């Protein structure tokens, strides 16, 4: 072989190796590890601790860190001129000189990991400890819930730990947008944001006079009987309470979904205007057939739920917001991993929304991945999320769930690192990832 041929061969081989390894790297599915704000408050108050856990995560193949910077109290974990700062939690105070998020970004980037800041949007208080903006600066923002016991602020419902706000309130929306704008401006090296709790509290919210007025404006008519024309609470012959839907129930569901989608449009525009490259993400529950109860349609606009579900109007599909997202993480929060597991038990179950019913196929990790893909129609990459604590005492089930998310969705999201630490499940996590990535 001549020198020219040898040189040509070497160049060709180099190009091949570059392309080969680039392809191999790009084929690795993203893996997101969530760092909850309050559960890890003291642990993550030191740079060396943040560095240690990021190195640990990176060694297992995690590509992204999701850092909670706005927990359910409505406080933020950085200096802000918009929202109150959480400087103390559970008796532990952070020093004023410690920039939590900046430290995370710096240390994660050293590991070639991306950082997404997560924010609980429409939550303004912790009802168990009466802490948050609905208990201090903005009690009037607390969502008004309509239950079989009457209508009152959610702060009086102590069975709910998250004191949700009214998403339809323009003042609240503007406030949350200003928080997002400040965050993205303050941390230009942030790779993404992931919105959490961009929703109503449940089917019982919000029944404030403001919501009534805004809904009537949407209908272009006055509602004669409110809230009964939406739905009412009744009792059957056995004395069990049930919900009886009123004449405007479906229109009410669609209006609430339009409220949330309208906010998502404004939120995306606000952050992209400051940093066009930042990833705009969302995190919701995967139980789409009943997710209308929290006023959210995270589906693609190409998906028409009215063809399958009685609660949807033919125009409900227009409220889908998947096309607004760069990233979507679904909470596949089920102990059963396969569809066969859940269907063979013929049990009833309760989701985060409080809905109780027969467990269908999507009450499994596998089924959740499938219905999420069906609804999104490839509009956005979806990372299957797992709630680690659901598998407490069952590491083998957690391994299977991890593998299922990696095989059936575009990536993995683990909530939360605190459960991995407390259970000493680093090896379990590693085995699950290896199972999911095996051919």
Protein Blocks (a to p, Z undefined) as FASTA:
>chain_A
ZZklmmmmmmmmmmmmmmmmmmmmmmpccddddddfklmmmmmmcfklmmmmmmmmmmno
pabdcddfbdfkopacbdcfkbccdfbgghiacdfklcfklmmmmmmmmnopacdddddf
kbcbdfklopajklmmmmmlpccdddfkbccdfklmmkbmbdcddfklmklmmmmmmmmm
mmmmmmmmbfbdcdehiacfblmbccbfklmmmmmmmnopacfbacklmpccdddfkopa
cddddfklmmmmmmmmmmmmmmmmmmmmmmmmmmmmbccdddddfklmlmmmnopafbcf
kbcfklmpmkbcfklmmmpcklmpcbdcddddbfblbfmlmmmnopacddfkopacdddf
klpfklmmmmmmmmnnomaccdddddfklmgoilmlmmmmmmmmmmmmnbdcdddfklmm
mnopmmmmmmmmmmmmpZZ
